[in-house]
C-alpha cells in the first residue's frame, strides 16, 4: 500500500517534501532493525550478508525515488540512465566508497540524490527533500548537469567521454583510494574513453585504483545504443582486448522471473526475492571489482540493466522528462508510488549513507581540500639582451618546466606532438618520457614526468584533470591539433570558475603555429582555435598569452604558475626569433595587456597592435617604410588581450579566485592612442576584439585567412596579406 503523508512524529525531518510514503518491505523486522553499516564503522561487514543486500536494495529505490521526484518537480532533467545503475551506486556507498565520478552528466539528479542522502548538500542549505526539489535546476542551486561546485561531488560532467580523465587523475594522485567512474553505453561510443584508459595504463601500469563501471542499459538518448547488439561475450572480449585483466559482468536478465522480453530487463519488475538476489549479486560483484582494482589489476564492472528501470518509462523514452512530466502526470505518480518507502526505511538509508566512508562526502573526498604543493623556489630565469642573439622561446620556457618538474613530483607535462618537435627536448632530458620501454636515445623509461601518447584528448584530459584535482601540470600541443583536446580543457576551466577551493590553473603551451608550418601545408596551419580562446576570455578566468620572444615567455610562465583557477594558454613559435622585450616589460604587459616595443616620430602616428611573435617581422618593416615617408608609428606587443577588455565585458566577478585587472581608459589611450590603428595577428582576428571595441580612431585588422603550402613563414604571411607593403599602404589610407 502507498499513501500520501505529511510529516509525523516518526517521519524524519529530512523527509519533508517527500510526496508518497509506502509500507514497510517484507522481512524489514529481520533486515531493517538497524543500519548494516554499524555505528563507528565505515562500510558493511560483509558483501555476502543478506541484511547488507536488503539495505542496498532499499538504498537503490531511495535513489530512484528522489531522482524521479526531483526531476518531475521541475518537469525537467534525466532520470532514466541513472535508474539503471542505482543498485551499483548504492553498493559503492554501502562498501564505503565515496570518491565516485561519472562520465554521464545526465546522471546529475541521481548524484545529487546521493549527496543529499549522505548530508553533503546541507553545506549549501539543502536539509530536506522540499529544498532539494526547490533548488534543482535553479540559479545558485543544483546545476542541470554535474559540477564540482556541488558539495561532495568530484567532477564536472556534461559532454560525454570525459569522466574517465578525472578518475585516472584522482587515482594517480591518491593511490590508496578507489575512484569508481560510471560510463554510459552511449558514452563508451566516444572514441576517447577507451583509448585514454589504454594510454594511461601503458604509462602507469601500477595505477589501477580507478574503476570504470559500464552502465549497459541498451539505450542512448533517443534510440537503442550502438553497443546494444553486442552479445555478453563480445562485450567482455572488447574490454579484455583493451587490456582489462578483470571484467565482471552482472546481467539483470539472469535473475528475471517476470518473463520480460529482450536482452535488457528491469529488475524492479522481478519478484521481491529475485530483486534481493540481484542486489546481492551487484553488491558482491562491486566488492570484488573494487578489491581487484585496489590490488593492481585493471578492472571493469559491467551492470547490464534496462534504461529507466523503476522510473516513469523504459528505454530511451525514460531518458529525460518533458514539460508534461509534472508531479501530477499519471506515469510519474504511478512510478513514485511504486518506489515509495516507509519513513523507517528512509531513516535507515540515511544512517547508512552518512556513516559510509566515515561521514558525508563533503567532509572527506579529496577534491574538497587543496592538494599540498611543494615550494618551487627561485625559477632559473635567464634574461637575454634585447637585440642580441635570436633565441627559441619554447626552449627558454623548457628550462623553467624542467625546474618545476624537479621540484614538484606530482607535476606532469603532456604532449601528443612530442616535446622534441616543440622545441622543448630539454624537458625530455630533464624529466624523462614515461614509457615501459627504457631507451636513453629518446630519454624514455618506466618512470618520468612527460606523458606523450598520440592523443590530444588523453594529453589534455590528464593535464586538466590533475589541475582540477590540485596538481601543477602543463599541456603542450601543436596549435593546429589542440582542437582535439580542447573540449575537456574547456570543461575544466569552467569548473575552475565555480570551484569552492583554490587549485593551480590549467596551463598550456601551444607552438608550431600556422606561420611556421609552411612546408607542412594547410593541414598544419589551423590557428582558428584562437577563436575559441577569444570567446572564452569573456568567461572571466581564461587568459590567452602571446609572448613575443624568449624573455617574454619566461615571464608569462612565471605568472601562470602563481595563478589559481584560471585557464592560461601560452602561444609561441619554436623558431629562433629576435629578443624584443625585457622581463620587466612583459610583467607590465601581463597587468596592462600590452607593451610598447618601438615608437617612431612623424607628422601623424599609426599604431600597430600586434598579437604573436612572427607578425612583428613584417610590421617592423612596414614601420620603416612609413618612417621614410615622414609617418610616425608605434608598435605594441599585445601579450594579454584579456586585460584590454573593459571590466563589464567579462564575467570575472562571478569566478572563483576572481581576478579583475583591466586597463583603464587613460591607460588604454596612453598605449593605443594615435591617428590610426591596425591590429595584426597571424591567428584569429577575434583576439583583437578588446582593442577594436575601445579604440575610437580609424582602424583595421590584418589577420589569418587560410593555409597553403609555402617555403617559409614570409611566404605564408604573403599568402595571407601580412606583408610590409600591404600594412604600410593601409596605414596611409587610414591616415587619409
C-alpha positions in Angstrom: 0.0 0.0 0.0 1.2 3.5 -0.8 -0.1 6.6 1.0 0.4 10.3 0.8 1.6 11.6 4.2 2.7 14.8 5.8 5.5 14.7 8.3 4.6 12.9 11.5 6.4 12.3 14.7 8.0 9.2 13.2 8.9 10.8 9.9 12.5 12.1 9.8 12.7 15.9 9.3 14.8 15.4 6.1 11.8 13.6 4.5 9.8 16.9 4.4 8.8 17.2 0.7 8.5 13.5 0.0 5.2 13.1 -1.8 4.5 9.5 -1.2 5.4 7.0 1.5 4.9 3.3 1.3 4.6 0.3 3.7 7.5 -1.5 5.2 9.0 -4.1 3.0 8.7 -7.8 3.7 11.3 -9.0 6.2 12.0 -5.5 7.4 11.9 -6.7 11.0 14.7 -9.1 10.2 16.9 -7.0 7.9 15.9 -3.4 8.8 16.1 -3.2 12.5 19.5 -1.4 12.5 21.8 0.0 9.8 24.0 -2.5 8.0 26.9 -0.1 8.5 27.3 -0.2 12.2 27.9 2.8 14.4 31.6 3.7 14.2 32.1 1.7 11.0 32.7 3.0 7.5 31.2 0.1 5.5 29.2 -3.0 5.7 30.8 -6.0 7.4 30.4 -8.4 4.5 29.0 -8.2 1.0 27.6 -11.6 1.3 25.4 -10.7 4.2 21.7 -10.7 3.3 20.9 -7.7 5.5 23.5 -5.7 3.6 21.9 -6.7 0.3 18.5 -5.9 1.6 19.6 -2.4 2.7 21.5 -1.9 -0.6 18.2 -2.6 -2.4 16.4 -0.1 -0.1 19.0 2.5 -1.0 18.7 1.9 -4.7 15.0 2.5 -4.6 15.5 5.6 -2.4 17.9 6.9 -5.1 15.3 6.2 -7.8 12.5 7.8 -5.9 14.4 11.0 -5.2 15.8 11.2 -8.7 12.3 10.9 -10.2 10.5 13.2 -7.8 13.2 15.9 -8.0 13.2 15.9 -11.8 9.4 15.8 -12.0 9.2 18.8 -9.6 10.6 20.9 -12.5 9.4 18.7 -15.3 13.0 18.7 -16.4 16.0 16.5 -16.2 17.2 13.0 -16.9 16.1 10.2 -14.5 16.3 7.1 -16.8 20.0 6.5 -17.2 20.9 6.7 -13.5 17.9 4.5 -12.6 19.6 1.6 -14.4 22.7 1.8 -12.2 21.0 2.6 -8.9 22.0 -0.7 -7.3 25.6 -0.1 -8.4 25.8 3.3 -6.8 24.1 2.0 -3.6 26.6 -0.8 -3.5 29.5 1.5 -3.7 28.2 3.6 -0.8 27.5 0.5 1.3 31.0 -0.7 0.7 32.4 2.7 1.9 33.4 4.2 -1.5 32.5 7.9 -1.9 35.1 9.2 -4.5 32.5 8.4 -7.2 32.9 10.0 -10.6 30.8 9.9 -13.7 31.2 10.4 -17.4 27.4 10.9 -17.7 26.2 14.4 -17.0 22.6 13.2 -17.4 23.1 11.2 -14.2 23.2 14.5 -12.2 19.9 14.2 -10.4 20.9 10.7 -9.1 24.3 12.0 -7.9 22.6 14.9 -6.2 20.2 12.5 -4.5 23.3 10.5 -3.3 24.8 13.7 -1.9 21.5 14.6 -0.2 21.2 11.2 1.5 24.7 11.4 2.9 24.0 15.0 4.1 26.7 16.7 1.9 24.1 19.1 0.4 23.5 20.6 3.9 26.6 22.7 3.1 24.5 24.5 0.5 21.4 24.8 2.7 19.6 21.7 1.5 18.3 19.9 4.6 15.1 18.3 3.3 13.6 16.9 0.2 11.4 20.0 -0.4 14.6 22.1 -0.5 16.2 19.5 -2.8 13.2 19.9 -5.1 13.2 23.7 -4.9 16.9 24.1 -5.7 17.1 21.6 -8.6 18.0 23.2 -11.9 17.8 26.7 -10.4 20.4 29.5 -10.4 22.8 29.2 -7.5 21.3 25.7 -6.9 21.8 22.3 -8.3 23.0 22.6 -11.8 21.3 20.8 -14.7 24.5 18.8 -15.2 27.2 17.8 -12.7 29.7 20.2 -11.3 32.4 20.1 -8.6 30.6 23.3 -7.3 28.2 20.9 -5.6 29.3 19.8 -2.1 30.7 16.3 -2.2 30.9 15.8 -5.9 34.3 15.5 -7.5 33.9 16.4 -11.2 32.0 18.3 -13.8 30.1 16.2 -16.4 28.2 17.3 -19.4 30.0 16.4 -22.7 30.3 12.7 -23.0 33.6 10.8 -22.8 35.3 12.9 -20.2 34.7 11.4 -16.7 37.5 8.8 -17.0 40.1 11.5 -17.1 39.1 12.7 -13.6 39.1 9.1 -12.3 42.6 8.5 -13.6 43.8 11.8 -12.3 42.4 11.1 -8.9 43.9 7.6 -8.9 47.3 8.9 -9.9 47.4 11.4 -7.1 45.8 9.2 -4.4 47.0 5.6 -4.8 45.2 4.4 -1.7 41.7 5.4 -2.7 39.3 3.9 -5.2 37.9 6.2 -7.9 34.9 4.5 -9.5 33.6 6.2 -12.7 30.3 5.3 -14.3 30.4 5.3 -18.1 27.2 5.1 -20.2 26.9 2.7 -23.0 26.3 5.8 -25.1 29.5 7.5 -23.8 31.6 4.4 -24.4 30.9 5.1 -28.1 33.0 8.3 -27.8 36.4 7.5 -29.3 38.5 8.7 -26.5 37.1 6.8 -23.5 38.8 3.5 -24.1 41.9 4.9 -25.8 42.6 7.3 -22.9 42.4 4.5 -20.4 44.7 2.3 -22.6 47.2 5.1 -22.9 47.2 5.7 -19.2 47.6 2.1 -18.3 50.6 1.8 -20.7 52.3 4.7 -18.9 51.1 3.9 -15.4 50.5 0.2 -15.2 50.8 0.2 -11.4 47.9 2.7 -11.1 44.8 0.7 -11.3 42.7 2.2 -8.4 40.2 3.7 -10.8 37.2 1.5 -11.6 35.1 2.0 -14.8 31.5 0.9 -14.3 29.8 0.4 -17.6 26.1 1.3 -17.4 25.0 -1.1 -20.1 21.3 -0.3 -20.4 20.8 -0.7 -24.1 19.7 2.8 -25.0 21.2 6.2 -25.6 19.2 9.5 -25.6 16.7 8.8 -28.4 17.2 5.2 -29.6 19.0 2.0 -28.9 22.6 2.4 -28.1 25.2 1.5 -30.7 26.6 -1.3 -28.5 23.1 -2.7 -27.6 23.5 -5.5 -30.2 26.7 -6.9 -28.7 26.4 -10.3 -27.0 27.7 -10.5 -23.5 30.8 -12.5 -24.6 31.7 -9.9 -27.2 31.4 -7.0 -24.7 33.7 -8.9 -22.3 36.2 -9.6 -25.1 36.1 -5.9 -26.0 37.3 -4.9 -22.6 39.8 -7.7 -22.4 41.2 -6.8 -25.8 41.8 -3.3 -24.5 44.0 -4.5 -21.6 41.5 -5.1 -18.8 42.5 -8.0 -16.7 39.3 -8.4 -14.7 36.0 -8.0 -16.4 33.0 -8.5 -14.2 29.5 -8.6 -15.7 26.2 -8.7 -13.8 23.3 -9.2 -16.1 19.8 -8.4 -14.7 18.3 -10.9 -17.2 19.9 -13.8 -15.3 17.6 -13.0 -12.4 14.4 -12.2 -14.3 11.3 -14.1 -13.2 8.8 -11.7 -14.9 9.4 -13.1 -18.4 10.5 -9.8 -19.8 11.4 -9.8 -23.5 14.7 -8.6 -24.9 18.2 -8.6 -23.7 17.7 -5.7 -21.3 15.3 -6.1 -18.4 14.1 -4.1 -15.4 15.0 -5.6 -12.1 12.2 -3.7 -10.3 9.7 -5.9 -12.1 11.2 -9.0 -10.5 9.6 -10.7 -7.5 11.0 -9.4 -4.2 13.1 -12.5 -3.8 14.7 -12.1 -7.2 15.2 -8.4 -6.6 17.1 -9.2 -3.5 19.1 -11.8 -5.2 20.0 -9.3 -7.9 21.0 -6.7 -5.3 23.2 -9.3 -3.6 24.9 -10.1 -6.9 25.6 -6.4 -7.6 27.0 -5.9 -4.1 29.3 -8.9 -4.3 30.4 -8.0 -7.8 31.1 -4.4 -6.8 33.1 -5.6 -3.8 35.1 -8.0 -6.0 35.8 -5.3 -8.6 36.8 -2.8 -6.0 39.3 -5.2 -4.4 40.7 -6.2 -7.8 41.3 -2.6 -8.8 43.0 -1.8 -5.5 45.1 -4.9 -5.9 46.9 -3.9 -9.1 44.5 -5.3 -11.7 42.9 -3.2 -14.4 39.3 -3.9 -13.7 35.9 -3.0 -15.1 32.4 -3.7 -13.7 29.6 -4.0 -16.2 26.0 -3.7 -15.0 23.5 -4.7 -17.6 20.0 -3.5 -16.8 17.3 -1.8 -18.9 17.4 2.0 -19.0 14.6 3.5 -16.9 14.4 0.6 -14.5 12.0 1.6 -11.8 11.0 5.1 -13.1 8.3 6.6 -15.3 9.1 4.8 -18.6 11.6 2.4 -20.1 14.3 2.5 -22.8 15.2 5.8 -24.5 11.7 7.1 -23.5 13.0 7.2 -19.9 16.0 9.4 -20.8 14.5 12.8 -20.0 11.3 14.4 -18.9 9.2 16.7 -21.0 7.1 19.7 -19.9 4.1 17.5 -19.2 6.0 15.2 -16.9 4.9 17.1 -13.8 4.3 15.6 -10.4 0.7 15.3 -11.4 1.5 13.2 -14.5 0.0 9.8 -14.4 3.2 7.9 -15.2 5.2 10.0 -12.7 2.6 9.4 -9.9 2.5 5.7 -10.6 6.3 5.3 -10.6 6.7 7.3 -7.4 4.1 5.2 -5.6 5.8 2.1 -6.7 9.2 3.3 -5.4 7.8 4.8 -2.2 9.4 3.8 1.1 8.3 3.9 4.6 9.7 6.6 6.9 11.6 4.0 8.9 13.2 2.8 5.6 14.2 6.4 4.7 15.9 6.8 8.1 17.8 3.5 7.6 19.1 4.6 4.2 20.1 8.0 5.6 22.0 6.4 8.5 24.0 4.1 6.2 24.8 6.9 3.8 26.1 9.3 6.4 28.1 6.6 8.1 29.7 5.3 4.8 33.4 6.1 4.4 33.3 8.0 7.8 30.9 10.8 7.0 29.4 13.0 4.4 31.4 13.1 1.2 31.8 16.9 1.5 33.9 16.2 4.7 36.3 13.6 3.2 36.6 13.4 -0.5 40.0 14.7 -1.7 38.5 17.3 -4.0 37.1 19.2 -1.0 40.6 20.1 0.0 43.6 21.9 -1.5 46.3 19.5 -2.5 49.6 20.5 -0.7 52.0 21.9 -3.2 55.8 21.9 -2.8 57.6 25.2 -3.0 59.2 25.8 -6.3 61.9 28.1 -5.0 63.5 30.6 -7.4 62.9 29.9 -11.1 66.1 29.7 -13.2 65.1 32.7 -15.3 67.6 33.7 -17.9 67.2 37.2 -19.3 68.6 37.7 -22.8 69.9 41.0 -24.1 67.4 42.9 -26.2 68.6 42.9 -29.8 71.1 40.2 -29.1 71.3 36.7 -30.5 68.0 35.1 -31.6 66.5 32.6 -29.2 63.9 29.9 -29.3 61.1 30.9 -26.9 59.8 27.4 -26.2 63.3 26.2 -25.4 63.7 29.0 -22.9 60.4 28.0 -21.3 61.6 24.4 -21.2 64.3 25.2 -18.7 61.6 26.5 -16.3 59.4 23.5 -17.0 62.3 21.2 -16.0 62.8 23.1 -12.8 59.1 22.8 -11.9 59.2 19.1 -12.5 62.2 18.5 -10.4 60.7 20.5 -7.5 57.2 19.0 -7.7 57.0 15.2 -8.1 53.3 15.4 -9.0 54.0 17.7 -12.0 53.2 16.2 -15.4 53.8 17.6 -18.8 51.6 16.1 -21.6 52.3 16.4 -25.3 50.8 14.4 -28.2 53.0 16.0 -30.8 56.3 15.5 -29.0 58.5 17.8 -26.9 61.4 17.5 -29.3 59.2 18.7 -32.2 58.0 21.6 -30.0 61.5 22.9 -29.2 61.5 21.6 -25.6 63.6 18.4 -25.8 65.4 19.8 -22.8 62.3 18.8 -20.8 62.6 15.2 -22.0 66.2 15.2 -21.0 65.4 16.5 -17.5 62.2 14.8 -16.7 62.0 11.7 -19.0 59.2 10.4 -21.1 57.1 7.8 -19.4 57.2 4.6 -21.4 57.5 0.9 -20.3 60.4 0.5 -22.8 63.6 2.1 -21.4 65.6 3.8 -24.2 68.1 6.5 -23.4 68.2 7.6 -27.0 64.7 9.0 -26.6 65.0 9.9 -22.9 62.3 7.5 -22.0 61.7 5.0 -19.3 59.1 3.5 -16.9 59.3 6.4 -14.6 59.2 10.1 -15.7 57.0 13.2 -15.8 56.5 13.6 -19.6 53.3 11.9 -20.8 53.3 11.6 -24.6 50.5 9.4 -26.0 49.5 10.3 -29.6 46.1 11.6 -28.4 45.4 15.2 -27.7 42.4 14.2 -25.6 44.5 11.9 -23.5 47.0 14.6 -23.0 44.6 17.4 -22.3 42.4 15.2 -20.2 45.2 14.1 -17.8 46.7 17.5 -17.5 43.4 19.3 -17.0 42.1 16.6 -14.7 45.2 16.7 -12.5 45.0 20.5 -12.3 41.3 20.4 -11.3 42.3 17.9 -8.6 45.0 20.2 -7.3 48.2 19.4 -9.1 50.5 21.5 -11.3 50.5 20.4 -15.0 51.3 21.6 -18.5 49.5 20.5 -21.6 51.6 21.1 -24.7 50.4 20.8 -28.3 50.9 22.0 -31.8 48.3 24.8 -32.2 46.8 23.1 -35.2 45.9 19.9 -33.4 45.0 21.1 -29.9 41.4 21.3 -31.0 41.1 17.5 -30.3 41.9 18.1 -26.7 40.0 21.3 -26.2 36.6 20.0 -25.0 38.0 18.6 -21.8 40.2 21.7 -21.2 37.2 24.0 -21.6 35.1 21.8 -19.2 37.9 22.2 -16.6 38.2 25.9 -17.0 34.5 26.3 -16.5 34.6 24.0 -13.5 37.5 26.0 -12.0 35.5 29.2 -12.3 32.9 27.9 -9.8 35.1 25.7 -7.7 34.8 26.2 -3.9 38.6 25.9 -3.4 41.8 27.2 -5.0 43.6 25.0 -7.4 46.5 25.5 -9.8 45.5 27.0 -13.1 45.4 24.7 -16.1 48.2 25.9 -18.3 49.0 25.1 -21.9 51.8 25.7 -24.3 50.8 25.9 -28.0 53.5 26.1 -30.6 54.3 25.3 -34.2 51.8 28.0 -35.2 50.5 28.4 -38.7 53.1 30.9 -39.8 56.0 28.4 -39.2 54.3 25.4 -40.8 54.6 26.4 -44.4 56.2 23.2 -45.7 53.6 21.1 -43.9 50.7 22.9 -45.6 47.2 23.8 -44.5 46.7 20.6 -42.5 49.2 22.0 -40.0 48.0 25.6 -40.3 44.9 25.9 -38.1 45.1 28.9 -35.9 41.3 29.2 -35.9 41.4 27.6 -32.4 42.2 31.0 -31.2 38.6 32.0 -31.9 37.7 29.6 -29.1 40.1 31.1 -26.7 39.0 34.6 -27.6 35.4 33.7 -26.9 36.4 32.1 -23.6 38.2 35.3 -22.5 34.7 36.7 -21.7 34.2 33.8 -19.2 36.4 35.9 -16.9 39.0 33.3 -15.9 40.7 32.5 -19.3 43.9 34.3 -20.2 45.4 33.7 -23.6 49.1 34.9 -23.6 51.2 35.7 -26.6 54.8 36.3 -25.6 56.9 37.9 -28.4 60.2 36.4 -27.5 62.3 34.1 -25.3 62.4 36.6 -22.4 58.6 37.2 -22.5 57.7 33.5 -22.5 59.6 33.0 -19.3 57.8 35.9 -17.6 54.5 34.5 -18.9 55.1 31.1 -17.4 56.3 32.6 -14.2 53.0 34.5 -13.9 50.9 31.4 -14.9 52.5 29.3 -12.1 51.2 31.7 -9.5 47.6 31.9 -10.7 44.7 29.9 -9.4 41.5 28.6 -11.0 42.4 30.0 -14.4 42.8 28.7 -17.9 46.1 30.1 -19.3 47.2 29.4 -22.9 50.7 30.4 -23.9 51.2 30.5 -27.7 54.7 30.9 -29.1 56.9 29.9 -32.0 59.5 27.2 -31.9 61.8 29.1 -34.3 64.7 31.4 -33.3 63.4 34.9 -33.1 64.8 38.4 -32.1 64.7 39.4 -28.4 62.5 42.4 -28.2 61.4 42.7 -24.5 62.8 42.6 -21.0 61.3 40.7 -18.1 60.0 43.9 -16.7 58.2 44.9 -19.9 56.4 41.6 -20.0 55.5 41.7 -16.3 54.0 45.1 -17.0 52.2 43.8 -20.1 50.7 40.9 -18.1 49.0 43.6 -16.0 48.2 46.2 -18.7 47.7 43.9 -21.7 50.4 45.2 -24.0 53.9 46.8 -24.1 55.3 49.4 -26.5 58.2 47.9 -28.4 59.0 50.7 -30.7 58.0 54.3 -31.4 59.0 56.3 -34.4 58.1 60.1 -34.6 56.2 61.6 -37.5 53.6 64.1 -38.6 50.9 61.5 -37.8 51.1 58.2 -36.0 49.7 54.8 -36.9 49.5 52.3 -34.0 50.2 48.7 -34.8 48.7 46.4 -32.1 50.4 43.0 -32.8 49.5 39.6 -31.4 52.1 37.0 -31.7 55.8 36.9 -32.4 56.3 36.3 -36.1 53.9 39.0 -37.3 56.3 41.6 -35.7 58.6 40.9 -38.6 56.5 42.5 -41.4 55.1 45.1 -39.0 58.7 46.3 -38.1 59.5 46.6 -41.8 56.2 48.5 -42.5 57.2 51.0 -39.8 60.5 51.6 -41.5 58.7 52.3 -44.8 56.3 54.7 -43.1 59.2 56.5 -41.4 60.8 57.1 -44.8 57.7 58.9 -45.8 57.6 61.0 -42.6 54.8 59.0 -40.9 55.2 58.0 -37.3 54.4 54.7 -35.8 54.1 52.8 -32.6 54.4 49.1 -32.4 52.8 47.3 -29.4 53.1 43.6 -28.5 49.7 42.5 -27.1 50.7 39.9 -24.6 47.5 39.5 -22.6 44.4 40.7 -24.6 42.1 39.7 -21.7 43.5 42.7 -19.8 42.3 45.0 -22.6 38.6 44.3 -22.2 36.5 46.7 -20.1 35.6 45.2 -16.7 32.0 44.8 -17.6 32.9 42.9 -20.8 33.6 39.6 -18.9 32.1 37.6 -16.1 35.2 37.8 -14.0 33.4 38.8 -10.8 31.5 35.5 -10.8 34.6 33.4 -11.0 36.3 31.7 -8.1 39.7 33.3 -7.2 38.4 36.2 -9.2 40.9 38.4 -10.9 40.0 41.8 -12.5 42.8 44.0 -13.5 41.5 45.7 -16.7 43.4 48.5 -18.3 41.5 51.8 -17.7 40.6 54.3 -20.3 43.5 56.6 -19.6 45.9 53.6 -19.8 44.4 52.4 -23.0 44.7 55.9 -24.6 48.3 56.1 -23.5 49.2 52.8 -25.1 46.9 52.7 -28.2 46.3 56.4 -28.8 47.2 57.7 -32.2 45.8 58.8 -35.5 45.0 55.3 -36.9 45.2 51.8 -35.6 45.9 48.5 -37.3 45.5 45.2 -35.4 47.8 42.5 -36.7 47.9 38.8 -35.9 48.9 35.6 -37.6 46.0 33.9 -36.0 42.3 34.8 -35.3 41.1 38.3 -35.6 38.8 37.7 -32.7 41.7 38.1 -30.3 41.9 41.8 -31.3 38.3 42.4 -30.3 39.1 44.1 -27.0 41.2 46.7 -28.8 38.8 47.2 -31.6 35.9 47.7 -29.1 37.8 50.5 -27.3 39.7 52.4 -30.0 37.9 55.4 -31.5 40.3 56.2 -34.4 40.1 54.8 -37.9 41.2 51.2 -37.7 41.5 47.9 -39.5 42.6 44.3 -38.9 45.2 42.1 -40.7 44.7 38.5 -39.7 44.9 34.9 -40.8 42.8 33.8 -43.8 43.7 30.3 -44.7 46.6 27.9 -45.1 48.7 26.9 -48.1 51.9 25.0 -48.6 54.8 27.5 -48.7 58.6 27.6 -48.4 58.9 30.0 -45.5 57.0 32.0 -42.8 57.4 35.0 -45.0 55.6 33.3 -47.9 52.8 32.1 -45.6 52.3 35.7 -44.4 52.3 36.9 -48.0 49.6 34.5 -48.9 47.6 35.9 -46.0 48.2 39.5 -46.9 50.5 40.1 -43.9 53.2 42.0 -45.8 55.1 45.2 -45.1 53.8 46.7 -48.3 50.1 46.0 -47.5 50.5 47.2 -43.9 52.1 50.4 -44.9 49.6 51.0 -47.7 46.6 50.5 -45.4 48.2 52.8 -42.8 48.5 55.6 -45.3 44.8 55.0 -46.4 43.6 55.2 -42.8 45.6 58.4 -42.2 44.0 59.9 -45.2 
